Amino acid sequence: FESWSLVPGYWSFDSPGLGTISVVTNDGPESGLQHLKLDPLSYNQSQWAMLKLDLSADAGATNLFLEFWIRSQFNSANYGQTYLEVSGDGTNWRQVMNFDPPGSYQKYAIDLDAELAAGSITLDADVHIRWRILDQQSSAGSYYRIFLDEVRVTQGNPTFLLAVAPLTFPENSGPAAAIVTIKRINSTNMTDSLVVSLSGPTNSLILPD
């Protein structure tokens, strides 16, 4: 959303009532200076942002992924819900996910060609992806707001950066171990791989036996 001065033709929006959908610079974009904000500003309202793609050049592809970063301002199912949907005509929709994004930005990756195939949607010039939210909070100032950033379609398995706090073990302290638990909640049909490296006192690489 960095270069937006006018809305590109491949994005469209719907926001009934008092709601707004806008590119903003405040509230901490995941990357760069701007991100998309969906703000219903009224109870029990549904908003959506839709991306239209031309995937005709990728017909037959089996390694397309939709990647995006998303967060909510009030990450509780009591406030609302977020839906990710796909369509082959912009009218009939297939739900891919029904989820409640966390309060801080998180990356999601969806096996796009698999989800489209499951909905009998052809990889052509008429592929639609929609992020839809439903606000369920009636308190003014506490509406279910969503922020979206870094939306892209990629080929090949996405990469997720796993940040682990540095661990220090005293020299000659005997066996030591660091355990990292990964819970997959935001990707589908992916092959997982984890690379772990340890550094010695001079930053030399220590490989496990």
C-alpha positions in Angstrom: 0.0 0.0 0.0 3.0 2.3 -0.1 2.5 3.9 -3.5 -1.3 4.5 -3.1 -2.4 8.0 -3.9 -5.4 6.8 -5.9 -6.9 3.3 -5.3 -5.6 0.9 -8.0 -8.3 -0.6 -10.2 -7.6 -4.1 -9.0 -8.8 -3.3 -5.4 -12.4 -2.5 -4.5 -14.2 -2.0 -1.2 -17.6 -1.9 0.5 -18.3 -0.2 3.7 -22.0 0.3 4.7 -23.2 2.9 7.2 -20.6 5.1 8.8 -17.7 2.7 8.2 -14.5 3.7 6.5 -11.7 1.8 4.6 -8.6 3.8 4.1 -4.8 3.7 3.7 -3.3 5.2 6.8 0.1 5.9 8.2 -0.7 5.7 11.9 -1.2 2.6 14.1 2.1 1.0 13.1 2.2 -0.6 9.6 4.0 -3.9 9.4 6.3 -2.6 6.8 6.9 0.8 5.2 4.8 3.8 6.0 1.2 2.8 5.1 -1.3 0.0 5.6 -4.9 -0.6 5.0 -7.4 0.0 7.8 -11.0 -1.4 7.9 -13.1 0.5 10.5 -16.8 -0.3 10.6 -17.7 2.4 13.1 -21.1 0.8 13.7 -22.5 -2.3 15.3 -23.2 -5.5 13.3 -21.8 -4.2 10.1 -19.8 -6.1 7.5 -17.0 -4.5 5.5 -14.7 -6.0 2.8 -11.6 -5.3 0.8 -11.4 -7.2 -2.5 -8.4 -7.9 -4.6 -8.9 -9.0 -8.2 -6.1 -11.0 -9.8 -5.2 -12.1 -13.3 -3.7 -15.5 -12.9 -4.1 -16.7 -16.5 -0.3 -16.8 -16.9 -0.2 -19.2 -13.9 -2.7 -21.7 -15.3 -1.8 -25.2 -14.1 0.5 -23.9 -11.3 0.6 -25.9 -8.1 2.8 -23.7 -6.0 1.0 -20.4 -5.7 0.6 -18.9 -2.2 -1.2 -15.9 -0.9 0.8 -14.1 1.8 -0.4 -11.2 3.9 0.1 -9.6 7.3 -2.9 -8.8 9.4 -3.9 -7.7 12.9 -6.9 -6.5 14.8 -7.2 -3.6 17.2 -9.4 -5.7 19.5 -8.4 -9.4 19.1 -11.4 -11.0 20.7 -14.1 -13.1 19.0 -16.5 -11.1 21.2 -15.7 -8.0 19.1 -16.0 -9.5 15.6 -14.7 -12.0 13.1 -12.6 -11.9 10.0 -13.3 -14.0 6.9 -10.9 -14.8 4.0 -12.9 -15.7 0.8 -12.2 -16.5 -2.8 -14.4 -16.3 -5.9 -14.2 -16.9 -9.6 -16.7 -14.2 -10.5 -16.9 -11.8 -7.6 -20.4 -12.9 -6.7 -20.2 -16.5 -5.5 -17.8 -16.9 -2.6 -15.9 -19.8 -1.0 -14.8 -19.3 2.6 -11.1 -20.2 3.1 -10.8 -19.0 6.7 -12.8 -17.7 9.6 -10.4 -16.3 12.1 -9.7 -13.6 14.7 -6.3 -12.0 14.0 -4.0 -11.2 16.9 -3.5 -7.7 18.3 0.0 -7.5 16.7 0.8 -8.1 13.1 1.1 -11.8 12.1 1.9 -13.3 8.7 -0.5 -15.7 7.1 0.2 -17.9 4.1 -2.5 -19.7 2.1 -2.0 -22.4 -0.5 -3.9 -20.4 -3.1 -4.0 -22.7 -6.1 -5.2 -25.5 -3.8 -8.0 -23.4 -2.3 -9.1 -22.2 -5.7 -9.2 -25.7 -7.1 -11.3 -26.8 -4.0 -13.8 -24.2 -5.1 -13.6 -25.1 -8.8 -12.2 -21.7 -9.5 -10.0 -21.5 -12.6 -6.6 -19.7 -12.6 -7.6 -17.1 -15.1 -8.2 -13.3 -15.4 -11.1 -13.3 -13.0 -9.8 -14.5 -9.6 -11.1 -12.5 -6.6 -9.8 -12.6 -3.0 -11.8 -10.9 -0.2 -11.0 -10.0 3.4 -14.4 -9.4 5.1 -15.0 -8.4 8.7 -18.1 -8.5 10.8 -18.3 -6.1 13.7 -20.2 -7.5 16.7 -19.3 -4.8 19.3 -21.8 -2.2 20.2 -19.7 0.0 22.4 -18.6 3.3 20.8 -14.8 3.4 20.5 -14.4 -0.4 20.7 -15.4 -1.4 17.1 -13.6 -4.3 15.5 -10.9 -2.7 13.4 -8.6 -4.7 11.1 -5.2 -3.6 9.6 -3.8 -5.3 6.5 -0.3 -5.0 5.0 2.2 -6.7 2.7 -0.3 -8.6 0.5 1.3 -10.6 -2.3 1.0 -13.8 -4.3 4.2 -15.8 -4.5 5.4 -19.1 -6.0 7.0 -21.7 -3.8 6.7 -22.4 -0.1 6.7 -19.1 2.0 9.4 -18.4 4.5 8.5 -17.5 8.1 11.1 -15.8 10.2 11.3 -17.4 13.7 12.7 -15.0 16.2 14.1 -16.6 19.4 15.7 -14.7 22.2 19.5 -15.3 22.5 20.4 -18.0 24.9 23.8 -18.0 26.7 25.3 -21.1 28.3 28.4 -20.9 30.5 31.5 -22.5 29.1 32.1 -26.1 30.3 28.7 -26.1 31.9 27.9 -29.5 30.5 25.0 -30.5 28.2 22.5 -27.8 27.5 19.5 -27.5 25.2 17.1 -24.9 23.8 13.6 -26.1 22.9 11.5 -24.2 20.4 7.9 -25.1 19.8 6.2 -24.2 16.6 2.4 -24.2 16.3 1.1 -23.9 12.8 -2.2 -21.9 12.8 -1.9 -19.7 9.8 -0.8 -21.8 6.8 -2.2 -24.7 4.9 -0.8 -27.5 2.7 2.8 -26.5 3.3 6.0 -28.5 3.9 7.7 -27.3 7.0 11.4 -27.0 7.5 13.3 -25.6 10.5 17.0 -24.6 10.4 18.7 -24.2 13.7 22.2 -22.9 14.3 24.3 -22.2 17.4 27.3 -19.9 17.6 30.4 -20.4 19.8 32.3 -17.6 21.6 33.9 -16.4 18.3 30.6 -16.7 16.4 31.8 -20.0 14.8 29.0 -22.3 13.8 28.4 -25.2 16.0 26.5 -28.1 14.4 24.8 -30.8 16.3 26.3 -34.3 16.2 
